[in-house]
Amino acid sequence: MLIHIVLMDPDGPEGLDRIEAAMPILAAVCAELPGASGFAHGPNRDFEGKSARYGYGFEVRFTDREAHLAYERHPDHIRTGGMLVAACKGGHAGIFVADLEV
């Protein structure tokens, strides 16, 4: 299984609004793709004081790399990726991605 984790540094309140607007689109993508499950998103509370820069995040679980590749290629994922880049400080630099194999 792969857990795809994305943390974002919103560019102010407007950036956060745009990030939140993208979440239902990504949820719909994950709901329709075989092998994708567990889409969850929300504000980062940073209880350990190690990731305050990243104010919002989401995660998706994939059965395998093939399911993850289908997600990457999905047109709505590509579109929302552009929305998220535009909503974060520094564009791509304001997004942290980790893919954990568990």
Secondary structure, 3 states (H helix, E strand, C coil): CEEEEEEECECHHHHHHHHHHHHHHHHHHHHHCCCEEEEEEEECCCCCCCCCCCCEEEEEEECCHHHHHHHHHCHHHHHHHHHHHHHECCHHHHEEEEEEEC
